[in-house]
Amino acid sequence: MVADGQRLYELLFTDTALYSAWAEARGQAPRRRLRLRIDPAAAELHTLPWELLQEGPAMLSAQADTPLSRYLPIALPWGGPVEKRPIRVLVVISDPADIESKYGLPPADVELERRTLESAFEAVAPGDLQVDFLDPPVTPERLEERLREDYHILHYTGHGAFSARRGQAVLYVQSEDGNTRLLLDDELASMLARQGIQPRLVFLAACQSATRSTVDAFLGMAPKLVSVGVPAVVAMQERVTVESALKFSAVFYRRLLEHGQVDLAVNEARSTLLTAGRPDAAVPVLFMRLKSGQLWGAEADARGELLGTENPRIFWKGLLKNIERGKCIPIVGPWAREQWVPSPGEIARKWADEYKYPFSDKEDPAQVIKYLATSLGEDFPRYELLDALKHGFLERLPARLRPEGEYDTLSELVEAIGWGGLTVGDPNEVHKVLASLDLPLYLTTNYDNFLTAALEAQGKRPVREICRWNEALDDLPSIFEDDPGYEPTPEEPLVYHLFGNDQEVDSLVLTENDHLDFLVRISAETERIPSYIRAAMANSSLMFLGYGINDWGFRVILRGLVVPLPRRRRIKNIGVQLDPKDVSVEDAAAAQRFLQDYLQDIEVNVFSGSLQQFMAELREQWEAANR
C-alpha cells in the first residue's frame, strides 16, 4: 500500500511547476486542503486509488493537515452550511430476505449496524441531532417519501454492485415482499434531483458503490449523486470488510458532528483504520463539489464574530429596533448573489483563459476587465458580463426549473421562473431574508433583479430604479421626476441600483474608469443621487452585505456616499459583513479599527463570518423579536 502510494505521488508531481506550488503551499500553511480535480475526459485516471497518495511516511488522505477529496465542479446552487438545528439523519439499512440465496451475499447484521451508528451519535446533544431509521421494507417509494422531510444526511448501509460492462452501479434494496430489488444509480440520482431540498451528505456503506467506469468518468453511484447537486458523497471504491465499514462510520460521524468539515472527518476516520492495521483503509472515497469542506459547524462557529462592541446583544437590539422603525438600509454587494451566478473572480478567470490575458492576476476582475475594455472596446465587457451572468444562472438551475425558450436578460429569466420556487426550503437565502424585513429602501451595486423578485414573492410591489450617473441615462424616466413627493413604503419598497442594472447596458458601473467617473459625478453633481436617498442614508443604520474590504464597489460607496453625509443628521450605525475566506478575523478586527478611524464619530461594527451565517442570525433575531 505504501509503495503504491509513493508511485502515485511521483506520478502526480511529475510536473515540476505543480511540485513547486505544492512545496510553497506547505511552507506557507500547515493545513492544505487537497482537492483532486480530474478531467472527466481522462476517465482512466478516475479508477486510480488516489487515496493512497504517500508523501514520505505520511498517507495524505489520513493526515489532519491535508483533508483530501475528489472535486467535481458542478454548476448548481449551494445553499451554504447548515445553520439550523437539529441536524437530521435518515439511516437506511437494507437487508433483503433473499440476498444470500439469490446473490450469494451475506445478510446484513441490522442490529449491529444500528447499535454502531447510535453509538457514534450518542455523544451529540439531543437538540442538535435527530436520527431516524427507515423501517423495512426499504423500497425506493418509501425512501423517496421520507426524503421529502428535509434530511441533511442520508446514510445507506447494505450491498451494492458495479457492472463495468454496462458502466452502471446499483444498490440492493427491497421490494414490498422484502426480497431484493435493484436501485440503479440513475434512479437514485433522479429521485434526489426531484427533491426540493437535497441531503447535504450521502454516505454509501455499500461494497462497490463508488467504483468509477473507464467508459465515462461520471458514471458510478457517487459521482452521479454529486452531478445532480448533492454537496458531498462518501462511498467505497472497492470491496470493504464489514468491520472496516463499521469502524470508519463510527469515527467519521463522531468527528463530523464535532467540527462539520466532511473532508477532514474522512481523513480522521481513515487514520483510525490505519492505526487498527486495516488493509482496506484507502477504500473510502469522498466526492465533493464544495471548495470548502464545511457542511455545518458547531453552534458557536455558526454565529461568526461581531467586532467593534463588547456586547453583541446591544448591537442586535439596536439593529432590530432600527429595522422595526424602517431606519435600516441594506447595501447589497456581489457576494450576495454567489449562490446563483458566477463570482466576479470566476468570471475573470474564465475571461483570462478565453481571451489570453497575459498577466498573473487572472482572478482580479478589475484588471481583467480593464484589459478587455482596452483591447476590445469599452462596451465589450459589459455585454460579455451580462451574458456570463445569465448563462451562469441557467447552469446552476436544477433541470426541473429550467424554462423553455430564450430570454434576453437575467432579470427576464428570473421573472419567468419565479423567486419563490427557487428558494423554497432555504430560509436563510440572502434576498429572501432581506425581503422579510419590511423595509422601504434597499440599495445594491448588483445588476440583477434578485431583490425585486424576492420582494414580489412576498406580496410586495417594489419599484426598481437606477442611478443616473452619466449623461447617457439623463433622459430615462424616473419615479422621482414623475412624482417629486415620492417616498417608498414597506408595501411598495424601492430597490435602487447604484451601479446600474441589466436592463440598461449604459448604466453599468464596471471598469475602473467607470468607478472613478461614478465617484466624480455623484460628488460634483449631487442631484444624480436623489435627495430622498441621501437623507435616508444620513438618518439610518447602514448594513453592508456581500462585499470584500478591497472591492471597488465598497470603497466607492463608502467614499462617495457615506463620508460626505452631513454630520448634523445622525447615521445610526454602520455594519459591515466580511467573510473570513476573504479577510481573517485578525484582519477584520484591523479593518474595523480602520473604518472607525476613517468615519470618525460614526459607530462601526464588523461581522466576521460568512454571509449565510449573518443572514441566519439576522433571521433568527428578527423572528424572535416578532413572536
C-alpha positions in Angstrom: 0.0 0.0 0.0 2.9 2.4 0.9 4.8 1.6 -2.3 1.7 2.1 -4.5 1.0 5.5 -2.7 4.6 6.6 -3.4 4.3 5.8 -7.1 1.1 7.7 -7.3 2.7 10.7 -5.6 5.6 10.6 -8.1 3.1 10.4 -10.9 1.1 13.3 -9.7 4.1 15.6 -9.1 6.0 14.8 -12.2 5.2 18.4 -13.3 7.9 20.5 -11.6 5.7 23.6 -11.5 3.0 21.7 -9.7 5.5 20.3 -7.2 7.0 23.7 -6.6 3.5 25.1 -5.9 2.7 22.3 -3.5 6.0 22.8 -1.7 5.4 26.6 -1.4 1.9 25.9 0.0 3.3 23.5 2.5 5.8 26.2 3.7 3.1 28.9 4.0 0.5 26.9 5.9 0.5 23.5 7.6 -3.2 23.0 6.7 -3.6 22.4 3.0 -7.0 21.3 1.7 -6.2 18.9 -1.2 -8.9 18.7 -3.9 -8.2 16.4 -6.8 -10.0 17.8 -9.9 -9.5 15.2 -12.6 -10.6 16.0 -16.2 -13.8 14.0 -17.0 -12.3 13.2 -20.4 -9.4 11.4 -18.7 -11.6 8.6 -17.4 -8.8 6.1 -16.8 -7.4 8.4 -14.2 -10.5 8.2 -12.1 -10.0 4.5 -11.5 -6.7 5.0 -9.7 -6.7 4.8 -5.9 -5.6 8.4 -5.2 -6.5 8.0 -1.6 -3.2 6.0 -1.3 -1.1 9.1 -2.1 2.0 8.9 0.1 4.3 11.8 0.9 7.3 10.4 2.6 6.0 8.4 5.6 2.5 10.1 5.5 -0.6 9.0 3.7 -2.1 12.4 2.7 -5.7 11.1 2.9 -5.2 10.2 6.6 -3.5 13.4 7.8 -5.3 16.1 9.7 -3.4 18.8 7.8 -4.3 17.6 4.3 -8.0 17.0 4.0 -8.4 15.2 0.7 -11.4 14.9 -1.7 -12.2 14.2 -5.3 -13.5 17.5 -6.5 -16.4 17.6 -9.1 -17.2 21.3 -10.1 -20.9 21.1 -10.6 -22.7 24.3 -11.6 -25.7 24.1 -9.3 -26.7 26.4 -6.4 -25.2 25.6 -3.0 -27.3 26.9 -0.1 -24.3 27.1 2.3 -23.5 25.3 5.5 -26.5 24.1 7.6 -27.1 26.7 10.3 -30.3 25.3 11.8 -30.6 22.6 14.4 -31.2 19.7 14.8 -29.1 18.1 12.0 -31.4 15.4 10.7 -30.1 12.0 9.6 -32.1 9.3 7.8 -30.5 5.9 8.1 -31.4 3.2 5.6 -30.2 -0.4 6.4 -31.2 -2.7 3.5 -31.3 -6.5 4.3 -33.3 -8.3 1.5 -34.6 -11.7 2.6 -33.1 -13.5 -0.5 -29.8 -11.6 -0.7 -27.8 -14.8 0.3 -29.8 -17.4 -1.7 -30.1 -15.3 -4.9 -26.8 -13.4 -5.0 -24.5 -15.3 -2.6 -24.0 -12.2 -0.4 -24.1 -12.3 3.4 -27.2 -10.8 5.1 -26.7 -7.6 7.0 -26.4 -7.6 10.8 -29.1 -5.0 11.2 -28.9 -4.8 15.0 -25.1 -4.4 15.0 -25.3 -1.7 12.3 -27.9 0.2 14.2 -26.0 0.0 17.5 -22.8 1.2 15.9 -24.4 4.2 14.4 -26.3 5.0 17.6 -23.0 4.8 19.5 -21.5 7.3 17.0 -24.3 9.7 17.5 -24.9 9.4 21.3 -22.3 12.0 22.3 -24.2 14.7 20.5 -26.8 16.7 22.4 -30.4 15.6 21.5 -31.3 19.1 20.5 -28.5 19.2 17.9 -29.2 15.9 16.2 -32.2 13.8 15.1 -31.6 10.3 13.8 -34.4 8.3 12.1 -34.2 4.8 10.8 -36.3 3.8 7.8 -38.4 0.8 8.8 -38.3 -2.2 6.4 -39.1 -3.0 3.7 -36.6 -0.5 2.3 -38.3 0.2 -1.0 -37.5 3.1 -3.4 -41.0 4.5 -2.9 -40.7 4.6 0.9 -37.3 6.1 0.7 -38.5 8.9 -1.6 -41.4 9.6 0.7 -39.1 10.0 3.8 -36.6 12.2 1.9 -39.3 14.8 1.4 -39.0 15.5 5.1 -35.8 17.6 4.7 -33.0 15.3 5.9 -29.4 16.7 6.0 -27.7 13.3 5.8 -28.8 10.1 4.0 -26.8 7.0 5.3 -27.2 3.8 3.3 -25.9 0.5 4.6 -26.2 -2.6 2.6 -24.8 -4.3 -0.6 -24.1 -2.7 -3.9 -22.5 -3.7 -7.1 -21.0 -2.2 -10.3 -21.1 -3.5 -13.8 -18.0 -2.5 -15.7 -19.6 -3.7 -19.0 -22.7 -1.5 -18.5 -20.9 1.2 -16.7 -23.7 1.2 -14.0 -23.9 1.0 -10.3 -26.8 -0.5 -8.3 -27.9 -0.8 -4.6 -29.6 -3.9 -3.4 -32.8 -2.5 -1.7 -36.1 -4.3 -1.2 -39.5 -4.8 -2.8 -42.7 -4.8 -0.8 -42.3 -8.6 -0.1 -38.9 -8.0 1.5 -36.9 -9.6 -1.3 -34.2 -7.9 -3.4 -34.9 -5.0 -5.8 -32.2 -3.3 -7.7 -32.0 0.5 -7.4 -30.0 1.9 -10.3 -27.6 4.8 -10.0 -29.7 6.8 -12.5 -32.9 6.1 -10.5 -31.4 7.2 -7.2 -29.9 10.3 -8.8 -33.2 11.2 -10.4 -35.0 10.7 -7.1 -32.7 13.1 -5.3 -32.9 15.7 -8.1 -36.6 15.8 -7.7 -36.4 16.7 -4.0 -37.0 20.4 -3.2 -34.0 20.2 -0.7 -31.4 17.5 -1.2 -29.3 15.9 1.6 -26.0 17.8 2.3 -24.3 14.4 2.6 -24.9 10.9 1.3 -23.0 8.1 2.9 -22.9 4.8 0.9 -21.6 2.0 3.0 -22.0 -0.4 0.1 -19.5 -2.8 -1.3 -18.7 -1.2 -4.7 -20.9 1.9 -4.7 -18.0 4.2 -5.6 -16.3 2.4 -8.4 -15.7 4.6 -11.5 -16.3 3.5 -15.0 -13.4 3.9 -17.5 -16.1 4.5 -20.2 -17.5 7.6 -18.7 -15.9 9.5 -15.7 -19.4 10.5 -14.5 -20.8 7.0 -14.3 -20.8 5.3 -10.9 -23.0 5.9 -8.0 -21.2 8.5 -6.0 -20.3 11.0 -8.8 -23.8 10.7 -10.3 -25.3 11.9 -7.0 -22.9 14.8 -6.9 -23.8 15.6 -10.5 -27.5 16.3 -9.5 -26.4 18.7 -6.7 -25.6 16.6 -3.6 -22.7 18.6 -2.0 -20.7 15.5 -0.7 -20.9 11.8 -1.1 -18.8 9.3 0.9 -18.6 5.8 -0.7 -16.4 2.8 -1.2 -14.2 2.3 -4.3 -13.5 -1.4 -3.7 -14.9 -4.3 -1.6 -14.7 -3.4 2.1 -15.0 -5.6 5.1 -17.9 -5.1 7.4 -15.5 -4.5 10.3 -13.8 -1.6 8.5 -17.0 -0.1 7.3 -18.4 0.0 10.9 -15.2 1.4 12.4 -14.9 4.0 9.7 -18.6 5.1 10.0 -18.4 5.5 13.8 -15.3 7.7 13.8 -16.4 9.6 10.7 -19.7 10.7 12.2 -18.3 11.5 15.7 -15.7 13.8 14.1 -18.1 15.3 11.5 -20.6 16.2 14.2 -17.9 17.9 16.2 -16.4 20.2 13.6 -18.6 19.9 10.5 -15.8 19.5 7.9 -16.5 16.5 5.8 -13.1 16.1 4.2 -11.3 16.4 7.5 -13.7 13.9 9.1 -12.9 11.4 6.3 -9.2 11.8 6.8 -9.6 11.3 10.6 -11.7 8.2 10.2 -9.1 6.7 7.7 -6.3 7.4 10.2 -8.2 5.2 12.6 -8.3 2.4 10.1 -4.6 2.7 9.6 -3.9 2.6 13.3 -6.1 -0.6 13.5 -4.0 -2.2 10.8 -6.9 -2.5 8.4 -5.7 -3.3 4.8 -8.7 -1.5 3.2 -8.1 1.9 4.8 -7.9 3.6 1.3 -11.2 2.2 0.1 -13.5 5.0 1.4 -13.6 7.9 -1.0 -15.1 11.4 -0.7 -16.6 13.0 -3.8 -17.3 16.7 -3.2 -18.4 19.7 -5.2 -17.6 22.3 -2.5 -14.4 24.3 -2.4 -14.7 24.3 1.4 -15.5 21.0 3.2 -17.7 22.8 5.7 -21.2 21.2 5.8 -22.0 22.8 9.1 -20.3 24.0 12.2 -20.7 23.9 16.0 -23.3 26.4 17.2 -20.7 28.9 18.3 -18.9 28.6 15.0 -22.1 29.1 13.1 -22.6 32.6 14.7 -19.5 34.3 13.3 -17.8 37.0 15.4 -19.1 40.6 16.0 -16.3 43.2 16.3 -16.5 46.8 17.5 -18.7 46.1 20.5 -18.2 44.4 23.8 -21.8 43.4 24.0 -23.3 41.8 20.8 -26.8 41.9 22.4 -26.7 45.7 22.3 -25.8 45.6 18.6 -28.6 43.2 17.6 -31.1 45.0 19.8 -30.2 48.4 18.2 -30.3 46.9 14.7 -33.6 45.2 15.2 -35.1 48.4 16.6 -33.9 50.4 13.5 -35.3 47.7 11.2 -38.7 47.9 13.0 -38.7 51.7 12.5 -37.7 51.4 8.9 -34.4 53.1 9.7 -32.1 50.5 8.3 -30.8 50.3 4.7 -29.2 47.2 3.4 -26.4 47.8 0.8 -26.0 44.6 -1.1 -22.8 43.6 -2.9 -21.6 40.9 -5.4 -21.0 38.1 -2.9 -24.7 38.1 -2.0 -25.5 36.5 -5.4 -22.7 33.9 -5.3 -25.3 31.1 -4.8 -26.9 31.9 -8.1 -24.3 33.3 -10.5 -20.5 33.0 -11.0 -18.5 35.2 -8.7 -16.5 38.1 -10.2 -13.3 36.1 -9.7 -14.7 33.1 -11.5 -15.8 35.2 -14.5 -12.4 37.0 -14.5 -10.6 33.6 -14.5 -12.7 32.3 -17.4 -12.2 35.5 -19.5 -8.5 35.5 -18.7 -8.2 32.0 -20.2 -10.6 32.7 -23.1 -9.0 35.9 -24.2 -5.4 35.1 -23.4 -4.9 37.6 -20.6 -1.1 37.9 -20.4 -0.6 38.8 -16.7 -0.6 36.7 -13.5 -3.5 38.3 -11.7 -6.1 36.3 -13.6 -8.7 36.4 -10.8 -8.7 40.2 -10.4 -11.9 41.3 -12.1 -10.8 45.0 -12.3 -7.6 44.2 -14.1 -9.1 41.6 -16.5 -12.0 43.9 -17.4 -9.6 46.8 -17.9 -7.6 44.6 -20.3 -10.7 43.6 -22.3 -12.0 47.1 -22.4 -8.7 48.4 -23.7 -8.3 45.5 -26.2 -11.8 45.1 -27.5 -13.6 48.3 -26.6 -15.4 49.7 -23.5 -18.7 48.1 -24.3 -17.3 44.6 -24.9 -17.0 43.5 -21.2 -20.5 44.9 -20.4 -22.3 42.6 -22.9 -20.0 39.7 -22.0 -20.7 40.1 -18.3 -24.5 40.2 -18.7 -24.3 37.1 -20.9 -22.0 35.3 -18.4 -24.4 36.1 -15.5 -27.4 34.8 -17.5 -25.8 31.6 -18.6 -24.1 31.0 -15.2 -27.6 31.3 -13.6 -29.0 28.8 -16.1 -26.2 26.3 -15.4 -26.8 26.4 -11.7 -30.6 25.7 -12.1 -31.8 22.2 -11.5 -33.2 20.7 -14.7 -36.7 20.8 -13.4 -36.6 24.6 -13.1 -35.1 25.5 -16.4 -37.7 27.2 -18.6 -38.2 26.7 -22.3 -37.4 29.4 -24.7 -34.8 32.2 -24.8 -34.6 35.2 -22.6 -32.6 38.4 -23.4 -31.6 39.2 -19.8 -31.1 37.6 -16.4 -33.9 39.6 -15.0 -36.4 38.3 -17.6 -35.2 34.7 -16.9 -35.7 35.2 -13.1 -39.2 36.6 -13.7 -40.1 33.6 -15.8 -39.0 31.1 -13.2 -40.3 32.9 -10.1 -38.2 33.5 -7.0 -40.5 31.6 -4.6 -39.7 28.3 -6.4 -36.0 29.0 -6.5 -35.6 29.5 -2.7 -38.2 27.1 -1.3 -36.7 25.3 1.7 -33.8 27.7 2.1 -34.9 30.1 5.0 -31.5 31.9 5.0 -31.3 32.9 1.4 -30.0 36.4 1.4 -32.6 38.2 -0.7 -35.4 36.2 0.9 -34.4 37.3 4.4 -33.9 40.9 3.4 -37.4 41.0 1.8 -38.9 39.7 5.0 -37.7 42.8 7.0 -40.4 45.1 5.6 -38.0 47.9 4.8 -38.9 50.8 2.5 -35.4 51.2 0.8 -32.8 48.7 -0.4 -29.5 49.8 -2.1 -27.4 47.4 -4.3 -24.4 47.6 -6.5 -25.5 44.4 -8.3 -27.1 44.4 -11.8 -29.6 41.6 -11.2 -33.3 41.7 -10.1 -32.9 39.2 -7.2 -34.0 41.7 -4.6 -37.0 42.8 -6.6 -38.1 39.2 -7.3 -37.7 38.3 -3.6 -39.9 41.2 -2.6 -42.5 40.3 -5.2 -42.5 36.7 -3.9 -43.6 38.1 -0.5 -46.5 40.0 -1.9 -44.9 43.4 -2.1 -44.9 45.8 -5.1 -41.3 47.0 -5.4 -40.1 49.9 -7.6 -36.8 49.3 -9.4 -34.7 52.4 -10.1 -31.2 53.0 -11.4 -28.7 55.8 -10.5 -28.4 58.2 -13.5 -24.7 58.7 -13.0 -23.8 59.6 -16.6 -25.3 61.7 -19.4 -26.4 58.7 -21.4 -29.0 58.0 -18.7 -30.4 61.5 -18.3 -33.4 61.0 -20.5 -34.6 57.8 -18.8 -37.8 58.0 -16.8 -37.5 58.3 -13.1 -40.1 57.9 -10.4 -38.5 60.8 -8.5 -39.2 63.1 -11.5 -42.6 61.7 -12.2 -43.6 62.2 -8.6 -41.5 64.8 -6.8 -43.0 63.9 -3.5 -42.4 60.2 -3.9 -41.4 58.2 -0.8 -41.2 54.4 -0.8 -43.1 52.3 1.8 -42.6 48.7 3.2 -45.5 47.6 0.9 -44.1 49.4 -2.1 -40.3 49.5 -1.4 -37.6 51.0 -3.6 -34.8 48.9 -4.9 -32.1 51.4 -6.0 -29.3 50.1 -8.3 -26.3 52.3 -7.6 -24.2 50.7 -10.3 -27.0 50.1 -12.9 -29.0 47.0 -13.9 -29.1 44.5 -16.7 -32.0 46.3 -18.4 -29.8 49.3 -19.3 -26.3 48.4 -20.6 -25.1 52.0 -20.4 -26.0 52.1 -16.7 -23.4 49.5 -15.7 -20.5 50.7 -13.5 -17.9 48.1 -14.4 -14.4 49.2 -15.3 -12.0 51.1 -13.1 -12.8 54.2 -15.2 -16.5 53.7 -14.6 -16.0 53.6 -10.8 -13.8 56.8 -10.9 -16.3 58.6 -13.2 -19.2 57.5 -10.9 -17.4 58.9 -7.8 -16.6 62.2 -9.6 -20.1 62.7 -11.0 -22.1 61.9 -7.8 -19.7 64.2 -5.8 -19.8 67.1 -8.2 -23.4 66.7 -9.3 -25.1 65.7 -6.1 -28.6 65.7 -7.8 -27.6 62.4 -9.6 -28.4 60.7 -6.3 -32.0 61.6 -5.3 -32.2 63.8 -2.2 -34.5 61.2 -0.6 -31.8 58.5 -0.7 -29.1 60.8 0.7 -31.4 61.9 3.5 -32.4 58.3 4.3 -28.8 57.2 4.5 -28.0 60.1 6.8 -30.6 59.0 9.3 -30.4 55.2 9.2 -28.3 52.2 10.1 -26.3 51.1 7.0 -25.8 47.4 6.6 -23.1 46.4 4.0 -23.6 42.8 2.9 -21.6 40.7 0.4 -18.5 42.9 -0.1 -14.8 42.4 0.3 -12.8 45.0 2.1 -10.9 45.8 -1.1 -13.9 45.7 -3.5 -14.1 48.8 -5.8 -17.8 49.0 -5.1 -17.4 49.1 -1.3 -14.7 51.7 -1.4 -16.5 53.9 -3.9 -19.8 53.8 -2.0 -18.0 54.5 1.3 -16.1 57.4 -0.1 -18.7 58.9 -2.4 -21.9 58.4 -0.4 -21.1 57.8 3.3 -18.2 60.1 4.1 -19.9 63.2 2.6 -23.2 62.7 4.6 -23.9 65.7 6.9 -22.9 65.0 10.5 -25.7 67.1 11.9 -28.0 64.2 10.8 -27.0 61.2 12.7 -26.2 58.0 10.9 -27.3 55.4 13.5 -24.6 52.8 12.8 -22.6 51.2 10.1 -22.4 47.4 10.0 -20.1 45.6 7.6 -20.1 41.8 7.0 -16.7 40.4 6.0 -16.2 36.7 5.1 -13.2 35.0 6.8 -12.4 33.3 3.5 -11.5 36.8 2.2 -10.4 38.5 5.4 -9.2 36.7 8.5 -10.7 37.5 11.9 -7.5 39.3 12.8 -7.6 41.4 9.6 -11.3 42.0 10.1 -10.5 43.5 13.5 -7.9 45.8 11.9 -10.5 46.7 9.2 -13.0 47.6 11.9 -10.5 49.9 13.6 -9.5 51.5 10.3 -13.2 52.1 9.4 -13.9 53.5 12.8 -11.0 56.0 12.5 -11.9 56.8 8.9 -15.5 57.5 9.7 -14.6 59.3 13.0 -17.6 59.5 15.3 -19.9 57.0 13.4 -20.1 53.7 15.3 -18.8 50.9 13.1 -19.3 47.1 13.7 -17.8 44.4 11.6 -19.3 40.9 11.5 -16.6 38.4 10.7 -18.4 35.4 9.3 -20.0 34.2 6.1 -23.0 35.9 4.6 -25.0 32.8 5.3 -24.0 32.9 8.9 -25.0 36.6 9.2 -28.4 36.0 7.5 -29.2 33.0 9.6 -28.6 35.0 12.8 -30.4 38.1 11.5 -33.4 35.9 10.6 -33.5 34.2 13.9 -33.2 37.5 15.8 -35.9 39.1 13.7 -38.3 36.2 14.1 -37.7 36.0 17.8 -38.4 39.8 18.2 -41.7 39.4 16.3 -43.1 36.4 18.0 
